[in-house]
Amino acid sequence: MNVILLGSGNTATALAKLMIQHEHRVVQVWSRSFANAQTLAGETGAEAIRSLSQITADADLCVLAVSDDAVADIAAQLHLRKSVLVHTAGSVSIDVLKNASLNYGVLYPLQSLRKEATSLPGIPFLTDGNTNEVKVMLYDFAKQLSGKVAFADDDQRLHMHLAAVMVSNFTNHLYAVTELFCKEHQLPFSMLLPLIQNVAGRLEDGNAFDLQTGPARRNDAATIQKHLDLLKNNEQLYQLYQTITNSILQMYHKKEELRL
Ligand SMILES: NC(=O)c1ccc[n+]([C@@H]2O[C@H](COP(=O)([O-])OP(=O)(O)OC[C@H]3O[C@@H](n4cnc5c(N)ncnc54)[C@H](OP(=O)(O)O)[C@@H]3O)[C@@H](O)[C@H]2O)c1
């Protein structure tokens, strides 16, 4: 397929690499900053364009991969006929594209994407389309790019976006505050990497509920108290520790919340 990219950030760059790996062609790149469009166009063998009015009418697919709050603004400036227009956002309605093209949909990559990454991670996709024909076309296209593809309407995609925030952004935040805690106590955070990888990796073989371990899972009040004592001067970690401990106690021991 011939593809136009609108945007040149993490998502546009990762999708460009993935599409090229699967022998699709990036024909044009537009970005708010022309220099950024030129960089991505240079990497993908495409033409960089300065204005949305220069978009070719011949492309099969036009990927609008800009920040969530800019999707509607850019869509309002598009009037495509042949190309299927997609956005890539988890929490933006498909309807924002309805006046921008006859054929439109969503190609939402369910992955944390960074343009600096040297290799592409596996990227599951959630797809949607405004007609059955577009739904099938985008599903099939995503299937070429990935082993994991599912159809999702706005509501399903928004729920999955929330789920992605929980397992990715929230866990990373826990890593970040723990990294600081380790620094403060001259402990090497890198010693925790095998543990992090093991716990995430074993989800392939079981469900998260059954795999839970730790003091709260064992209802070990003495250890929990020792940990909370260590955190007395660290308000942020104290609250996180307490909130998550309470959630685990509720799930496995139906206990009243800790009041410490
Ligand atoms: N990154 C991820 O992990 C990920 C995963 C799934 C879905 N998504 C979705 O993919 C979309 C793009 O995200 P991203 O991660 O690629 O963001 P990003 O790396 O921050 O890049 C943002 C892009 O949007 C452009 N932009 C920002 N504000 C704009 C405005 N007001 N008008 C026009 N263009 C504007 C930027 O253009 P310039 O750089 O030229 O200024 C840049 O090309 C979002 O809808 C996001 O929800 C991201």
The ligand as a MOL file (V3000), in Angstrom:
LIG
                    3D

  0  0  0     0  0            999 V3000
M  V30 BEGIN CTAB
M  V30 COUNTS 48 52 0 0 0
M  V30 BEGIN ATOM
M  V30 1 N 3.7770 6.7030 21.6620 0
M  V30 2 C 2.9910 5.7240 22.0250 0
M  V30 3 O 3.4210 4.8470 22.7860 0
M  V30 4 C 1.5860 5.6250 21.4640 0
M  V30 5 C 0.9650 4.3630 21.4960 0
M  V30 6 C -0.3140 4.2520 20.9660 0
M  V30 7 C -0.9430 5.3500 20.4150 0
M  V30 8 N -0.3300 6.5550 20.4110 0 CHG=1
M  V30 9 C -1.0520 7.6920 19.7950 0
M  V30 10 O -0.3700 8.1380 18.6280 0
M  V30 11 C -0.5740 9.5560 18.4590 0
M  V30 12 C 0.7650 10.2350 18.3510 0
M  V30 13 O 1.4750 10.0460 19.5420 0
M  V30 14 P 3.0800 10.0720 19.5940 0
M  V30 15 O 3.4810 9.2290 20.7420 0
M  V30 16 O 3.6440 9.7940 18.2490 0 CHG=-1
M  V30 17 O 3.3340 11.5750 19.9870 0
M  V30 18 P 4.6980 12.3780 19.8720 0
M  V30 19 O 5.8640 11.4890 19.7220 0
M  V30 20 O 4.6790 13.3750 20.9800 0
M  V30 21 O 4.5110 13.1690 18.4920 0
M  V30 22 C 3.4720 14.0930 18.3800 0
M  V30 23 C 3.2930 14.4640 16.9230 0
M  V30 24 O 2.1640 15.3340 16.8630 0
M  V30 25 C 2.5470 16.5390 16.2520 0
M  V30 26 N 1.8070 17.6220 16.9010 0
M  V30 27 C 1.7910 17.9280 18.2250 0
M  V30 28 N 0.9550 18.9570 18.4520 0
M  V30 29 C 0.4430 19.3080 17.2450 0
M  V30 30 C -0.4680 20.3210 16.8160 0
M  V30 31 N -1.0310 21.1600 17.6870 0
M  V30 32 N -0.7680 20.3840 15.5080 0
M  V30 33 C -0.2110 19.5280 14.6260 0
M  V30 34 N 0.6720 18.5410 14.9610 0
M  V30 35 C 0.9860 18.4480 16.2600 0
M  V30 36 C 4.0480 16.6780 16.4060 0
M  V30 37 O 4.5390 17.4060 15.3240 0
M  V30 38 P 5.9680 18.1420 15.3500 0
M  V30 39 O 6.9160 17.2060 16.0560 0
M  V30 40 O 6.3050 18.3390 13.9020 0
M  V30 41 O 5.7670 19.4180 16.0990 0
M  V30 42 C 4.4710 15.2060 16.3210 0
M  V30 43 O 4.6080 14.8090 14.9860 0
M  V30 44 C -1.4200 10.0050 19.6600 0
M  V30 45 O -2.7720 10.0070 19.2700 0
M  V30 46 C -1.1670 8.9190 20.6950 0
M  V30 47 O -2.2490 8.7620 21.6000 0
M  V30 48 C 0.9290 6.7290 20.9200 0
M  V30 END ATOM
M  V30 BEGIN BOND
M  V30 1 1 1 2
M  V30 2 2 2 3
M  V30 3 1 2 4
M  V30 4 1 4 5
M  V30 5 2 4 48
M  V30 6 2 5 6
M  V30 7 1 6 7
M  V30 8 2 7 8
M  V30 9 1 8 9
M  V30 10 1 8 48
M  V30 11 1 9 10
M  V30 12 1 9 46
M  V30 13 1 10 11
M  V30 14 1 11 12
M  V30 15 1 11 44
M  V30 16 1 12 13
M  V30 17 1 13 14
M  V30 18 2 14 15
M  V30 19 1 14 16
M  V30 20 1 14 17
M  V30 21 1 17 18
M  V30 22 2 18 19
M  V30 23 1 18 20
M  V30 24 1 18 21
M  V30 25 1 21 22
M  V30 26 1 22 23
M  V30 27 1 23 24
M  V30 28 1 23 42
M  V30 29 1 24 25
M  V30 30 1 25 26
M  V30 31 1 25 36
M  V30 32 1 26 27
M  V30 33 1 26 35
M  V30 34 2 27 28
M  V30 35 1 28 29
M  V30 36 1 29 30
M  V30 37 2 29 35
M  V30 38 1 30 31
M  V30 39 2 30 32
M  V30 40 1 32 33
M  V30 41 2 33 34
M  V30 42 1 34 35
M  V30 43 1 36 37
M  V30 44 1 36 42
M  V30 45 1 37 38
M  V30 46 2 38 39
M  V30 47 1 38 40
M  V30 48 1 38 41
M  V30 49 1 42 43
M  V30 50 1 44 45
M  V30 51 1 44 46
M  V30 52 1 46 47
M  V30 END BOND
M  V30 END CTAB
M  END
